[in-house]
Amino acid sequence: MKYVSYIALFGLTASFAAALCVVVLAAHSLGRCNRSGFGADRFLAYCEVNTFGNYEHGAFYYDLEPEAVENLKKADVLLLGNSRSQYAFSSDAVADFFGKRGMRYFVLGFGYAEMSDFPLALVRRYHLQPKALIINADPFFLHEQMGQGHEIIHDRLMLVRGKYLFKKFLVAISELTCKIAPSACNAEGRAPSLYRSRSDGRWEVSGNFVGRLADRNTPFEPDTTPISRSSLDQSIGVGKEFLAQVPVSPACIVLTGVPAPDYNTAGLAAGLAQALGVKVLNVSVPHLATIDRNHMTADSVRRWSNAFFGELDPVLDGCNL
């Protein structure tokens, strides 16, 4: 019997040691992230290390950032789309426009080329009732067959939930570390990271993520290649499904095309708006550039968002905000 007790004790000790080792290694890997962005209003949304990666999808779906979810529920206006939307709408022009009008807003875009299924799952999960939607048709209305959102929505065994709970634990430990020893949380030599506002959902893109891309400035002209009928029809079908489940008047839904060098986003937005019976607002801004052939530079974002929100008021006429 003594041998059985010794074996059981050894097993428990080994299991504890293994678990502790996993935590230490994971915490060490998170230490490679740029941890200079933590703040009272910001949480780590993404870090470009294999052992951490994405956090924001699970943070919203599993309510791991309660303050952010609570502000999402209160929002009068939701701004939807992918990472290009997050760059385009994480600007001062967004805060100024809605702040002057006393409107509560939340930028609910996601990285990993997220489509409409995941934000629709959040609408259902939290019974969201926004008064208006601004959607980047980038494309957006497509059923996602893989990726972060799909993995979460179809997590029948709660294994994905456990992964995000562990990430939440690591983020909490890292935040505490940065409070105790701020000098350990600098940006130099760290993996690119994204931080997200708990109050309005905007990404902090002033340098925390772009890092080595910050000095890149690749000019581009927005793509004007005609959208194929098959692509448009597919987006129309998914768009109708989406809008049928979101309680917002068509007069308060605005589609736009955030400029991109590889897709005619403005053309897609215009075609979809006509087919879905909603509004469209595309603005033309010269001399745009990207940091990575995908996301606009800070200057391009500033000029594009100023132009977009400068023309939004009349588009929202008839929408009781």
N, C-alpha and C positions, 0 to 999 in steps of 0.2 A: 504493500500500500504506500510505503514511503516513496518507492520509485515512481509510482503514479503521481503522487503529489509533486515530486521534483520535476517530472516531465511537464505537468500542467503549469507549474510555476515558470519553468523555462520557456514554455510556449507563450505564456502571457507576457513575459519579459521581452521575448523576441518580437512579439507583435507590437508591443508598445515602442520598442526601439525602432522598428521599421516605420511605424507611423510617425514617430518623432523625426526620423531621418527624412521622410517625404516632406514634412512641414518645413524643416530647415532648408532643404534643397529648393523647395518652391519659393520660400521667403527670400533666399539668396538670389534666385533668378529674377524675382520682382525687383530686387535691389539694383538690377541692371537697367531698369526703366528710368526714364526721365521723371523724377519725383518732385520737380520744382513747382508743379502746378496745383498741388493740393491747397484747398482753401475752404472757408466756411460754406461757400456756395458751389464748390466744384468737386467732382469725384472723378477718379480715373476710369475712363470709358474703354480705353484700348492701349495696349503696350505691345510693341513689335518684338516680342520674344516668344518662342514656340511654346514655352510652358505656361504662358498667360494669355496672350492674344486678346480676344474680345471679352468684354465684361458688360457693356451697356445693354445688350439684348436681354440677358438674364436679369440685370438690375431692374429693368422695367417690368418684365413679365412676372417675375417672382417677388416683386415688391421689396427688393433688397435695398432700395434707396427711397424710403417712405416719403421724404420731403419732395423729391422729384415727382413721384407718382401723385401725391396730393396736389401739386401745382398743375400737373397734367389734367387732373380731373376738373380743376377750376377754370381751365382755359376757355375763352370765348372763341379763339381762332387757333386752328392747328395748321402747321406748315409741314407738308409731307413730302417724302422723297428719299433719295439715296445720299451717298457721301457728297456728291456734287451739290445737292440741295443744302446739306449741312454747311458746306463752305459758303455758298451763296447767301444763306439766310442767317449766318452767324456774324452779322455786321451791326454797326451802330445804327444804320438806317432802319433796321427792323425795330430795335428798341425805341428809337425816336418816334417812329410812325405810330406804334401802338401806345406808347407812353403818353403822347400828346392827346390821344383820344380816349384815354382811360380804359383801354381794352386789355384784357388778360390774354396772353398768347403763349404757345409752346411750340418749339421747333422739334418735330417728331420724325426726323429723318434718321436713317441708320446706314452704317457702312456695310461692306460686303455686298454691294449692289442689291440691297434689299428691295423687294417688290411690295405689292399691296397686301399680301396675305398676312404678314406679321403685324403691321399697324391695325389691320381689321381685327385681328385676334385681340389686340389691346383695347380697341373700341368695345368689343363684346365683353372682355374680362372685367373692365372697370365701368361699364355702362356709360361711356363718354357721351356727352351731349354738347358738342361745340356748336356755335352759331354760324361759323364760316370755316371753309377749308381753302387753303392755297396749296396746290399740288404741282410739283414738277413732273411733267409727263415725259420721263427721261429715257427709256420707258418705265412706267410705274405700274400700270394695270396689267400685270402678268402673274400667273400662278407659279410660285417658286417651288422647284422640285429638289432643291438642295440648299445648303447654306445654314447660317446660324439660326435664323427665324424658323426655318423648316424643321431643324433638329429639335428646337424647343417645343414647337406646337405638337410634334408627333412623339414626344417623350412619354411613352406609356408606362415605362418602368421607373420613372423619376430619377434615372441615372444622370441625365443632363442637369436636373435641378441640384443634385448633390455636387456636381462640378462647379456650378455657379455659387453655391453656398460656400464652398471652399475658397473660391476667388474672393468672395465678400470678406471672409476671415483674413485673407492675405492683405486685402486693401485696407481693412481696419488696422491691422498691425503696422502696415507701412505708414498710414496717416499718423498713428501714434508715434512712431519712430521719428517722423519728420517734425512733429511738434517738440519732442524731447531733444532731438539733435538736428536742427535745421541744416547744419553744415554738411550732413551726410546725404542731403537731398538736393544736390545741385543738378544742373542740366548737362554739364560738360562730359562728353564721352558716353552718354547714356543712350539707350535705345529710344527711337521716336515713340512718343506717347500722345494720346489725346485726352483732354479733360472736358467734362461736360457740366454745364450749369444745372443745378437743381431747381432753380427758380424759373428758367425759361427754356431749357433744353439746348441752348446754343453750345457749339463746340468752341473751345479756346484754340484758335488756329494762328495765333500771332507768332508762333515759333516753336512751341512745345512739341508739335508733331513734325512739322516740315523739316526741322533740323537741317540735315545735309542738303535738303532740296530748297532751302530758303533763298539761296542766291541764284536759283535757276529761273529763267524768264524766257519761255518759248512762245513767241507770237503765234496766233492762229486766227483763222477766219471761221466763223460758225458754219457748220456743214449745211448745205442747201440741197443735198441729194433727195429727190422725191421719196416719200415714204411709200413702201409697197402696200398694195391693197390688202394682202394677206396679213401683214403686220398690224395694219390699222384695224382690220376686222377682229383680230384676236384681242387687241387692247380694248376695243369697243365692248366686246362680250364680257370681259372681266370687269371693265369699268361699270357696266350696268349692274353686275352682281354686287360690286363694292358699294356703289351709291345707293342701292336699294336697301342696304343694311346700315347706312349711316344717316341719322335723322337731321339732315341739313337741306335747306331749300336750295334748288338749282340757282336761284338768284344770288346765293352766297357762296358759290363754289367757283373758284378761279383757277384755271389751268395756265401754266406757263412752261416755257422751255429754257431752262438754265443753259446758256451757251456751252457748246462742247465741240471739239474739233472732229469728232468721229461719228456724230449722229445728228440728224436734222430735228433737234428737240422742239424748235419753234413750229416746224411743220406738223409734227406729231400732235403738239398741244392744240393747234388750230383745228386740225381734222377731228380730234377727239371731242373738243368742245362743241363743235357743230353737231356731231353725231349724238352726244350725250345730253345736249340741251343745257349746257352750262356756259360760263363766261371764259374768255381767254384774254390774257394780257402778255404780249411779247414786246420787249423793248430792244432796240438796236443800239449798241454801244461800240464805238470804233476802238481799234488798237488793243484788243484783248490778248492776254497771255496766260499760260498755265505754268505750274511748277513741275508738272510731271506728265504732260500730255493728257491730263484728265481733269484736274482741279484748277480753278482759276487762281491767279496770284492775288495777294492782298489788295493791291491797287485795282485790279480788274473787278474783284468782288465789291470794293467800295463804290466804284463808278456804276457798275451794273445794278447793284441794290439801290443806290440813290435814284437811278432812273426808274427802276421798277416801282418803288414805293412813292415816287413823285407822281406817278400816273394811276395809282391804285384807287384813290378816293372816288373818282367818278365811276369806276368799274363796279364799286360796291354800292352805288346808289340803288335804293330799293331794298337793301339788306339792313334789317333793323338791328344794328350793333350798338 
